[in-house]
Amino acid sequence: MHIIGKGIMRKDSLEKVTGHAKYTADFESKKMLYGRLVTSPHAHANIKQIDTSSAEKINGIRAIITGENLPLTGEEMKDRYPIAKERVRYYGEVVAVVVADTPFQAMQAAEAIKVNYEFLPVVNSPSEALKADAPLLHPDLENYEKINMVYPVPGTNIASKTKIRKGNLEKGWQESEVIVEEAFAFRPSDHAAMETRAVFAQIHPDGMIELTASSQAPFMIKRLIADYFNVELGRIIVNTPLVGGAFGGKASVQLELLAYLATKAVNGRLVKIVNEREEDMVTSPGHIGLEAQVKLGCTKEGILKAAEILFLWDGGAYSDKAIDLSRAGAVDCTGPYHIDNIWCDSLCMYTNHPFPAPFRGFSHSEVHFAFERTMDVLAQKLNMDPLELRARNAILPGHTTPTQVVLNSSTVGNLPECIRKLKMLLNWEEGQVIDVGPNKVRAKGVSCVWKTSTIDPDASSGVILTFNKDGSINLISGVVEIGTATKTVLAQILAEKLKMDINEIHVQMGVNTQSTPEHWKTVASRGTFMAGRAVLTAAEDVIKQLKSLASFLLRASTEDLEVGYGKVYVREEPKQYIPIKEIAYGYSFPEGLSIGGQMIGRGTYILRGMTHLDKETGAGRPGPEWTVGAEGVEIELNTRDYTYRVLKAVAVIDVGKVLNEKTALGQVKGSMSMGLSFAARETFRFDREGRVLNPQLRTYRPLRFGEHPKYEAAFVETPHLDAPYGARGVGEHALIGMPAALGNSLSTALSVKINYLPMLPEVLWKMKERGK
């Protein structure tokens, strides 16, 4: 390999570090109008009256849009009006949109709108929502339009119920000699991307609708607007420039619908809406919360026999992606372990909280926190080394997943090797707890992880390659550059296949849904896998074209030709060749006759073998492969005041094949950071009325500069045979195990079960001193 595996500078790095990169909010026009959201100060209330009379008198106001005559929306189940109609169901829900000549005028008008509310009882947690006497948040649940694998329970607050049934649970309990049961809980939180969500939209004189959005899913925006508003699909264009952080939050479609309604209300004029930080945190979708119960049974030797699990997901006011998240959590509910008997109910619950979007790891960090903490409790009851318990039960080729997929080394990798490397990097043999007094101890905690990608079975990706006259290539893909360097890796894949200089590959960073081949969504660690396969197919198309023309010019069979190093050459006579730049745009003979033309390669890839899950058992194939890993943290705890520092975080991931060493390390270390921040700091604080009390970065506190530990990452390489050069997804996986590893280290240090997030010193104190 001449370029795969090496650390290659990102294609987008220069314009980003020099400040020349343009994001959605950077675009301005003299013709632009500005939208402003009016949001609810209550979590649950009837809208009795909206008085816009004062706002309409303000100079520069072009339109005020309320929730009348709008369709129900929702990607999996249509249960949400883009603007609230008759009732609000969460603090921060949009009740009106103002369009004005300037941002200041829009703000003035928004503040002048008076809304009269009638308060309703608030459902403030998933367990509250499950109670028989809980207020019904969606009385029309049975009438909502929905897609496959969505199973609501009418007459309740259960938006959807996913069931996993494998083996015989009763038999599993009979074979179990040691049983433990634990409960877990944490509230919703936020993605805290540096760039807040932004969009601008217009309707051109010919009726073409054009949006530019900071999004992970421009093609989904196009599809959904066409579906919701009965617009011809080909008359919608969505542009996405560079995105300043997303982490799953910009996979949901919300602000874009408001921008479309806004431009429609002002006769197609250009309208821009940019979230302020508070709006981005509570009005737009956030990070899902969870209450969970995990019961495990094993033999005295620590061999797992049974797992019984209940997940109550805080799906918020509207299902949106929460149903998908609850399904994904069920699919990998037991972590990377071989268990014959599994029973899991995963319930997506309606509450009066902001509704969630995907969060990096797609519900897996949440599920693994509960399961991996229970594994440590089980190890303690067995008086067994926590890593030994995990190694004895590690998922292996030949085992089956909770959804009954039979695995092989290509589809599951090598978890035992990840555990072995983790032991070495974490210096596990020196002991799990070390007294470094006075009032200080050091402790280590571990976890194992796995994840597949529960995405649409028909998800596809396309790539176009166009040649320039100098033999360089333009690479065009619908993958959105959200900071993961995927488009640089695609260039590496192409450079490897064509044996060419990566500097001669020019990557189009922005996406235009009219001219860019579709990539389903830039989510689920699928960008490199799906678009990479499309690149290889497009490269084969280009190679075929080059060989065909060169065969005629070199008087050689195409089977005897090779492409690489900027030329097409005869395999056994490399000095007999023709430069690619001489045929990339066709070939002209000395007398002027010409043949061929610009060479354009195309490639597509669609996921193979994915199925829907059975309603009663959950059996089915949700993803192409599982990425496994082992992770750990070392903390230093002050036993007097319960403050602590994370000294070191380690992740060992079976990445299949490292394609770009530097970006792979960056992805793993960055995701470790997010996992620790979620576990140790991040949460929404709700009052009894369901209002978020800390929707600002000064009160919602991710890890800051100077607070990070030392991050160490290592890789195992067990190729995934379907993937380009064997690479597995790695963008999310190091995050998944961090909350559990941190919880296990703190629980070990304090000899107390820490089953609640975030793990603030106050929480540690309450659990140690009060036992609750």
VOBA-42348 format. One record per residue (C-alpha): chain; x, y, z. Coordinates in steps of 0.25 Angstrom, whole numbers, plus 5000, padded with zeros to 4 digits. Layout:
% residues N
  chain    px    py    pz
      A     X     Y     Z
...
//
This chain:
% residues 772
  chain    px    py    pz
      A  5000  5000  5000
      A  5006  5013  4996
      A  4997  5022  5003
      A  4986  5014  5011
      A  4990  5014  5026
      A  4998  5027  5026
      A  4995  5040  5033
      A  4991  5049  5021
      A  4988  5064  5023
      A  4973  5066  5022
      A  4968  5073  5009
      A  4960  5083  5017
      A  4970  5087  5027
      A  4977  5099  5021
      A  4964  5107  5019
      A  4959  5103  5033
      A  4972  5107  5040
      A  4973  5120  5032
      A  4959  5124  5035
      A  4955  5124  5020
      A  4945  5112  5022
      A  4931  5117  5020
      A  4919  5111  5028
      A  4905  5113  5026
      A  4903  5125  5035
      A  4915  5132  5028
      A  4907  5134  5016
      A  4900  5148  5014
      A  4892  5155  5004
      A  4886  5169  5002
      A  4873  5162  4998
      A  4873  5153  5011
      A  4862  5154  5021
      A  4863  5148  5035
      A  4855  5138  5043
      A  4853  5138  5058
      A  4847  5127  5066
      A  4836  5130  5077
      A  4837  5118  5087
      A  4829  5113  5098
      A  4833  5116  5113
      A  4825  5104  5117
      A  4827  5089  5116
      A  4812  5086  5114
      A  4801  5095  5112
      A  4789  5098  5103
      A  4791  5110  5094
      A  4778  5118  5096
      A  4782  5130  5088
      A  4794  5136  5080
      A  4793  5152  5079
      A  4802  5157  5068
      A  4796  5171  5067
      A  4807  5178  5073
      A  4818  5171  5066
      A  4811  5174  5052
      A  4813  5189  5055
      A  4828  5188  5056
      A  4835  5194  5044
      A  4841  5183  5035
      A  4832  5171  5038
      A  4829  5163  5026
      A  4822  5151  5032
      A  4818  5144  5044
      A  4815  5129  5043
      A  4807  5121  5053
      A  4803  5106  5053
      A  4791  5107  5045
      A  4789  5098  5033
      A  4802  5091  5034
      A  4804  5076  5032
      A  4809  5066  5043
      A  4824  5063  5041
      A  4833  5052  5047
      A  4844  5043  5040
      A  4839  5030  5046
      A  4825  5034  5051
      A  4818  5047  5047
      A  4814  5052  5061
      A  4819  5067  5061
      A  4815  5080  5055
      A  4827  5088  5050
      A  4820  5100  5058
      A  4812  5096  5070
      A  4797  5095  5068
      A  4787  5096  5080
      A  4797  5090  5089
      A  4812  5091  5093
      A  4819  5079  5099
      A  4833  5083  5103
      A  4840  5096  5108
      A  4845  5103  5096
      A  4835  5098  5085
      A  4833  5107  5074
      A  4820  5114  5074
      A  4822  5125  5063
      A  4833  5129  5053
      A  4835  5144  5050
      A  4841  5149  5037
      A  4847  5163  5036
      A  4857  5171  5029
      A  4868  5171  5040
      A  4871  5161  5051
      A  4868  5172  5061
      A  4854  5175  5056
      A  4851  5160  5056
      A  4855  5160  5070
      A  4847  5172  5074
      A  4834  5165  5067
      A  4837  5152  5074
      A  4837  5158  5087
      A  4825  5166  5084
      A  4816  5154  5081
      A  4807  5150  5093
      A  4803  5136  5095
      A  4792  5132  5105
      A  4795  5118  5111
      A  4786  5108  5119
      A  4796  5100  5128
      A  4795  5084  5127
      A  4801  5074  5136
      A  4816  5071  5132
      A  4822  5057  5130
      A  4836  5059  5135
      A  4842  5045  5133
      A  4840  5032  5125
      A  4836  5025  5138
      A  4826  5035  5140
      A  4821  5034  5126
      A  4819  5019  5128
      A  4810  5020  5140
      A  4795  5016  5137
      A  4790  5030  5142
      A  4800  5038  5134
      A  4795  5049  5125
      A  4794  5044  5110
      A  4803  5053  5102
      A  4798  5048  5089
      A  4784  5043  5090
      A  4783  5041  5074
      A  4795  5032  5075
      A  4788  5021  5067
      A  4785  5030  5056
      A  4799  5035  5053
      A  4805  5030  5040
      A  4818  5022  5042
      A  4828  5013  5035
      A  4833  4999  5037
      A  4838  4995  5051
      A  4830  5005  5058
      A  4821  4999  5068
      A  4813  5009  5077
      A  4804  5005  5088
      A  4791  5014  5087
      A  4785  5019  5100
      A  4799  5020  5106
      A  4811  5029  5105
      A  4819  5018  5098
      A  4823  5023  5084
      A  4829  5010  5080
      A  4833  4997  5087
      A  4844  4988  5082
      A  4845  4974  5087
      A  4858  4965  5087
      A  4855  4950  5090
      A  4866  4940  5088
      A  4867  4926  5094
      A  4859  4922  5106
      A  4860  4932  5118
      A  4854  4922  5128
      A  4865  4912  5125
      A  4875  4923  5126
      A  4871  4926  5140
      A  4871  4911  5144
      A  4885  4910  5139
      A  4890  4923  5146
      A  4896  4921  5160
      A  4900  4936  5162
      A  4890  4947  5159
      A  4891  4962  5160
      A  4881  4973  5157
      A  4884  4988  5155
      A  4876  5001  5152
      A  4881  5013  5144
      A  4877  5027  5140
      A  4881  5040  5134
      A  4874  5052  5128
      A  4875  5057  5114
      A  4886  5066  5110
      A  4892  5073  5098
      A  4902  5072  5086
      A  4909  5085  5089
      A  4914  5086  5075
      A  4922  5099  5073
      A  4914  5103  5061
      A  4899  5105  5064
      A  4889  5100  5054
      A  4887  5110  5042
      A  4879  5110  5029
      A  4874  5119  5018
      A  4864  5117  5008
      A  4858  5123  4996
      A  4848  5119  4985
      A  4853  5124  4971
      A  4844  5130  4961
      A  4843  5117  4953
      A  4838  5110  4966
      A  4851  5103  4970
      A  4852  5102  4985
      A  4867  5104  4989
      A  4872  5102  5004
      A  4886  5103  5009
      A  4887  5096  5023
      A  4897  5092  5033
      A  4893  5077  5033
      A  4897  5063  5032
      A  4886  5059  5024
      A  4883  5068  5012
      A  4877  5057  5003
      A  4868  5054  5015
      A  4864  5069  5016
      A  4860  5068  5001
      A  4852  5055  5003
      A  4844  5060  5015
      A  4841  5074  5010
      A  4835  5067  4997
      A  4827  5057  5005
      A  4822  5067  5016
      A  4818  5078  5007
      A  4814  5070  4994
      A  4826  5077  4986
      A  4832  5070  4974
      A  4845  5064  4978
      A  4853  5069  4966
      A  4849  5083  4969
      A  4856  5084  4983
      A  4871  5087  4984
      A  4879  5086  4997
      A  4893  5091  4999
      A  4902  5087  5010
      A  4915  5094  5012
      A  4926  5090  5023
      A  4919  5087  5036
      A  4925  5092  5049
      A  4922  5080  5057
      A  4909  5071  5058
      A  4911  5058  5066
      A  4898  5053  5061
      A  4890  5066  5065
      A  4889  5071  5051
      A  4884  5058  5045
      A  4870  5062  5049
      A  4861  5071  5040
      A  4855  5083  5048
      A  4860  5097  5045
      A  4860  5094  5030
      A  4845  5092  5030
      A  4843  5106  5037
      A  4852  5112  5027
      A  4843  5106  5016
      A  4831  5112  5022
      A  4837  5125  5024
      A  4841  5127  5010
      A  4828  5122  5005
      A  4821  5133  5014
      A  4829  5144  5007
      A  4827  5140  4993
      A  4840  5132  4991
      A  4850  5143  4997
      A  4863  5138  5003
      A  4861  5136  5018
      A  4872  5132  5028
      A  4869  5126  5041
      A  4881  5123  5051
      A  4879  5117  5065
      A  4884  5125  5077
      A  4891  5115  5086
      A  4879  5114  5096
      A  4870  5111  5084
      A  4881  5101  5079
      A  4881  5094  5092
      A  4866  5093  5096
      A  4858  5096  5083
      A  4865  5088  5074
      A  4867  5073  5077
      A  4877  5069  5087
      A  4883  5056  5094
      A  4873  5045  5099
      A  4872  5041  5113
      A  4870  5027  5119
      A  4865  5019  5131
      A  4869  5005  5131
      A  4868  4992  5138
      A  4878  4981  5136
      A  4878  4967  5142
      A  4889  4957  5139
      A  4891  4942  5142
      A  4904  4934  5141
      A  4910  4921  5146
      A  4920  4921  5158
      A  4931  4921  5147
      A  4925  4934  5142
      A  4919  4929  5129
      A  4907  4937  5125
      A  4894  4930  5124
      A  4883  4940  5124
      A  4881  4955  5122
      A  4867  4962  5125
      A  4867  4977  5121
      A  4857  4988  5121
      A  4860  5001  5115
      A  4851  5013  5117
      A  4856  5024  5107
      A  4853  5039  5109
      A  4848  5041  5095
      A  4843  5055  5099
      A  4831  5062  5093
      A  4832  5056  5079
      A  4837  5043  5074
      A  4846  5048  5062
      A  4859  5039  5063
      A  4856  5035  5077
      A  4849  5022  5072
      A  4861  5019  5064
      A  4870  5021  5076
      A  4862  5012  5084
      A  4862  5001  5074
      A  4878  5002  5072
      A  4879  5001  5087
      A  4871  4988  5087
      A  4879  4982  5076
      A  4892  4983  5083
      A  4886  4982  5097
      A  4896  4972  5104
      A  4909  4978  5099
      A  4920  4969  5092
      A  4917  4956  5100
      A  4912  4943  5096
      A  4899  4940  5104
      A  4889  4930  5099
      A  4877  4935  5106
      A  4873  4949  5105
      A  4860  4957  5108
      A  4859  4972  5105
      A  4848  4982  5104
      A  4853  4995  5099
      A  4842  5006  5100
      A  4842  5019  5094
      A  4834  5028  5104
      A  4827  5041  5101
      A  4831  5052  5112
      A  4830  5067  5113
      A  4845  5069  5110
      A  4852  5073  5097
      A  4851  5063  5087
      A  4865  5056  5083
      A  4873  5054  5071
      A  4884  5044  5070
      A  4896  5046  5078
      A  4910  5040  5074
      A  4909  5026  5077
      A  4894  5025  5074
      A  4889  5021  5088
      A  4901  5011  5090
      A  4908  5019  5101
      A  4895  5019  5108
      A  4893  5004  5107
      A  4907  5001  5110
      A  4907  5009  5123
      A  4896  5001  5128
      A  4901  4987  5124
      A  4916  4990  5127
      A  4913  4995  5140
      A  4905  4982  5143
      A  4916  4974  5138
      A  4926  4980  5149
      A  4915  4978  5159
      A  4915  4963  5155
      A  4930  4962  5155
      A  4930  4967  5169
      A  4920  4957  5174
      A  4928  4946  5167
      A  4941  4952  5173
      A  4946  4952  5159
      A  4955  4961  5151
      A  4946  4970  5143
      A  4954  4968  5130
      A  4955  4953  5133
      A  4940  4953  5133
      A  4939  4960  5120
      A  4949  4952  5113
      A  4942  4939  5117
      A  4929  4944  5111
      A  4935  4951  5099
      A  4927  4950  5086
      A  4934  4942  5076
      A  4933  4937  5062
      A  4922  4926  5062
      A  4914  4933  5073
      A  4900  4940  5070
      A  4896  4954  5073
      A  4883  4958  5081
      A  4876  4959  5067
      A  4881  4945  5064
      A  4892  4948  5053
      A  4903  4938  5052
      A  4916  4945  5053
      A  4930  4942  5047
      A  4943  4948  5048
      A  4940  4958  5037
      A  4927  4963  5043
      A  4932  4963  5058
      A  4947  4965  5059
      A  4955  4961  5071
      A  4950  4966  5084
      A  4960  4957  5093
      A  4972  4964  5086
      A  4966  4977  5089
      A  4965  4973  5104
      A  4979  4968  5104
      A  4985  4981  5098
      A  4976  4989  5108
      A  4982  4982  5120
      A  4996  4986  5115
      A  4993  5000  5112
      A  4985  5002  5125
      A  4996  4995  5133
      A  4985  4986  5139
      A  4994  4977  5146
      A  4998  4987  5156
      A  4985  4987  5163
      A  4971  4994  5161
      A  4972  5003  5173
      A  4984  5009  5179
      A  4985  5018  5191
      A  4993  5030  5188
      A  4988  5038  5201
      A  4986  5046  5209
      A  4971  5045  5205
      A  4974  5041  5191
      A  4973  5028  5183
      A  4975  5024  5169
      A  4966  5015  5162
      A  4964  5008  5149
      A  4951  5004  5142
      A  4949  4997  5129
      A  4938  4994  5119
      A  4936  4986  5106
      A  4928  4992  5094
      A  4922  4988  5081
      A  4913  4995  5071
      A  4906  4992  5058
      A  4899  5002  5049
      A  4884  5001  5050
      A  4882  5008  5037
      A  4871  5007  5026
      A  4873  4994  5018
      A  4873  5002  5005
      A  4883  5012  5009
      A  4892  5015  4997
      A  4904  5024  4993
      A  4909  5029  4980
      A  4922  5035  4975
      A  4925  5042  4962
      A  4940  5044  4957
      A  4943  5054  4946
      A  4956  5056  4939
      A  4963  5069  4937
      A  4972  5071  4925
      A  4985  5070  4933
      A  4981  5056  4937
      A  4976  5060  4951
      A  4963  5056  4956
      A  4951  5062  4963
      A  4944  5054  4973
      A  4929  5057  4976
      A  4922  5050  4988
      A  4909  5053  4995
      A  4917  5050  5009
      A  4916  5063  5017
      A  4929  5068  5023
      A  4926  5069  5038
      A  4940  5069  5043
      A  4943  5054  5042
      A  4952  5055  5030
      A  4944  5045  5022
      A  4946  5052  5009
      A  4961  5052  5011
      A  4960  5037  5013
      A  4952  5035  5000
      A  4963  5042  4993
      A  4973  5032  4999
      A  4965  5021  4995
      A  4964  5026  4981
      A  4979  5029  4981
      A  4982  5015  4985
      A  4974  5009  4975
      A  4979  5017  4963
      A  4993  5018  4969
      A  4994  5033  4968
      A  4998  5045  4976
      A  4987  5049  4985
      A  4990  5064  4982
      A  4985  5061  4968
      A  4971  5057  4974
      A  4962  5070  4976
      A  4951  5067  4986
      A  4938  5075  4985
      A  4935  5078  5000
      A  4921  5084  4998
      A  4908  5076  4995
      A  4898  5080  4985
      A  4887  5070  4984
      A  4884  5074  4969
      A  4898  5071  4964
      A  4904  5062  4975
      A  4901  5047  4975
      A  4893  5043  4987
      A  4899  5038  5000
      A  4888  5034  5010
      A  4893  5042  5022
      A  4906  5045  5028
      A  4903  5037  5041
      A  4906  5023  5047
      A  4921  5023  5044
      A  4916  5018  5030
      A  4923  5029  5021
      A  4936  5022  5019
      A  4929  5009  5017
      A  4918  5012  5007
      A  4925  5024  5000
      A  4938  5016  5000
      A  4931  5005  4993
      A  4925  5014  4983
      A  4939  5021  4980
      A  4945  5007  4977
      A  4934  5004  4967
      A  4936  5018  4961
      A  4951  5015  4960
      A  4948  5002  4953
      A  4939  5009  4943
      A  4950  5019  4940
      A  4961  5008  4939
      A  4952  5001  4929
      A  4950  5014  4921
      A  4965  5017  4921
      A  4969  5003  4917
      A  4959  5002  4906
      A  4965  5015  4899
      A  4979  5012  4902
      A  4977  4998  4897
      A  4974  5004  4883
      A  4986  5013  4884
      A  4996  5004  4889
      A  4992  4992  4881
      A  4990  4983  4893
      A  4979  4975  4899
      A  4972  4982  4911
      A  4976  4969  4919
      A  4990  4972  4917
      A  4989  4987  4922
      A  4991  4993  4936
      A  4987  5007  4941
      A  4995  5015  4951
      A  5006  5025  4953
      A  4999  5035  4944
      A  5000  5025  4932
      A  4994  5013  4925
      A  5005  5003  4922
      A  5007  4989  4917
      A  5009  4980  4929
      A  5021  4972  4924
      A  5027  4985  4916
      A  5025  4996  4926
      A  5033  5006  4917
      A  5021  5004  4906
      A  5011  5013  4912
      A  5003  5026  4909
      A  5001  5037  4920
      A  4987  5038  4926
      A  4987  5053  4923
      A  4988  5050  4908
      A  4975  5042  4908
      A  4967  5047  4920
      A  4959  5057  4910
      A  4960  5047  4898
      A  4972  5046  4889
      A  4975  5055  4877
      A  4984  5049  4865
      A  4994  5058  4858
      A  4985  5060  4846
      A  4974  5065  4856
      A  4965  5054  4857
      A  4960  5051  4871
      A  4953  5040  4878
      A  4948  5038  4892
      A  4945  5050  4901
      A  4945  5054  4916
      A  4945  5042  4924
      A  4935  5041  4935
      A  4934  5030  4945
      A  4922  5026  4954
      A  4920  5017  4965
      A  4909  5013  4975
      A  4908  5004  4987
      A  4896  4999  4994
      A  4896  4992  5007
      A  4896  4977  5005
      A  4887  4967  5013
      A  4880  4977  5023
      A  4866  4973  5028
      A  4855  4978  5036
      A  4854  4973  5050
      A  4843  4963  5054
      A  4833  4970  5063
      A  4832  4959  5073
      A  4846  4954  5074
      A  4855  4965  5068
      A  4862  4955  5059
      A  4868  4961  5047
      A  4881  4967  5041
      A  4881  4982  5046
      A  4895  4985  5040
      A  4907  4980  5032
      A  4917  4978  5043
      A  4920  4980  5058
      A  4932  4988  5062
      A  4938  4984  5076
      A  4947  4990  5086
      A  4952  4990  5100
      A  4954  5003  5108
      A  4958  5008  5121
      A  4961  5020  5130
      A  4969  5023  5142
      A  4965  5034  5152
      A  4970  5041  5164
      A  4959  5043  5175
      A  4959  5052  5187
      A  4952  5043  5197
      A  4949  5055  5206
      A  4942  5065  5196
      A  4939  5055  5185
      A  4946  5063  5174
      A  4954  5055  5164
      A  4962  5056  5152
      A  4963  5047  5140
      A  4978  5044  5138
      A  4977  5035  5126
      A  4967  5029  5116
      A  4970  5018  5107
      A  4963  5012  5096
      A  4967  4999  5087
      A  4958  4998  5075
      A  4958  4987  5065
      A  4957  4996  5053
      A  4959  4986  5042
      A  4969  4994  5035
      A  4975  5008  5038
      A  4973  5016  5026
      A  4978  5029  5031
      A  4986  5028  5044
      A  4985  5042  5048
      A  4971  5044  5046
      A  4967  5031  5052
      A  4975  5035  5065
      A  4968  5048  5065
      A  4954  5042  5063
      A  4957  5032  5075
      A  4963  5042  5084
      A  4952  5052  5081
      A  4941  5042  5084
      A  4948  5038  5097
      A  4947  5053  5101
      A  4932  5054  5098
      A  4929  5041  5105
      A  4936  5046  5118
      A  4929  5060  5117
      A  4916  5053  5115
      A  4918  5044  5127
      A  4925  5054  5137
      A  4918  5067  5134
      A  4907  5068  5124
      A  4892  5068  5127
      A  4880  5077  5126
      A  4874  5081  5139
      A  4859  5081  5139
      A  4850  5088  5149
      A  4837  5081  5153
      A  4830  5088  5142
      A  4839  5082  5131
      A  4847  5095  5128
      A  4862  5094  5125
      A  4869  5102  5135
      A  4883  5102  5129
      A  4882  5104  5114
      A  4895  5113  5113
      A  4909  5108  5112
      A  4913  5116  5125
      A  4903  5107  5132
      A  4903  5094  5123
      A  4918  5090  5125
      A  4925  5081  5116
      A  4940  5078  5118
      A  4948  5091  5116
      A  4962  5093  5111
      A  4972  5089  5122
      A  4963  5078  5128
      A  4966  5067  5119
      A  4974  5054  5123
      A  4984  5047  5115
      A  4978  5040  5103
      A  4984  5027  5098
      A  4978  5020  5086
      A  4982  5006  5079
      A  4977  4998  5068
      A  4975  4984  5065
      A  4973  4980  5050
      A  4963  4969  5047
      A  4959  4973  5033
      A  4944  4974  5029
      A  4944  4967  5016
      A  4932  4975  5010
      A  4939  4989  5013
      A  4949  4997  5005
      A  4962  4991  5009
      A  4956  4984  5021
      A  4953  4997  5029
      A  4942  4997  5040
      A  4935  5009  5045
      A  4942  5016  5056
      A  4937  5030  5058
      A  4928  5027  5070
      A  4933  5015  5077
      A  4943  5020  5087
      A  4932  5029  5093
      A  4923  5017  5095
      A  4931  5011  5107
      A  4936  5024  5114
      A  4923  5026  5123
      A  4924  5012  5128
      A  4939  5011  5130
      A  4938  5024  5138
      A  4926  5019  5146
      A  4934  5006  5149
      A  4946  5013  5153
      A  4939  5023  5163
      A  4930  5011  5168
      A  4943  5003  5171
      A  4950  5015  5177
      A  4938  5018  5187
      A  4932  5004  5188
      A  4919  5009  5185
      A  4910  5007  5172
      A  4910  5019  5164
      A  4899  5017  5154
      A  4894  5031  5151
      A  4900  5041  5141
      A  4906  5051  5141
      A  4916  5047  5152
      A  4918  5060  5159
      A  4924  5061  5172
      A  4911  5064  5178
      A  4905  5051  5172
      A  4917  5043  5178
      A  4915  5049  5192
      A  4900  5046  5192
      A  4903  5031  5188
      A  4914  5030  5198
      A  4909  5037  5210
      A  4894  5036  5208
      A  4893  5023  5199
      A  4883  5029  5189
//
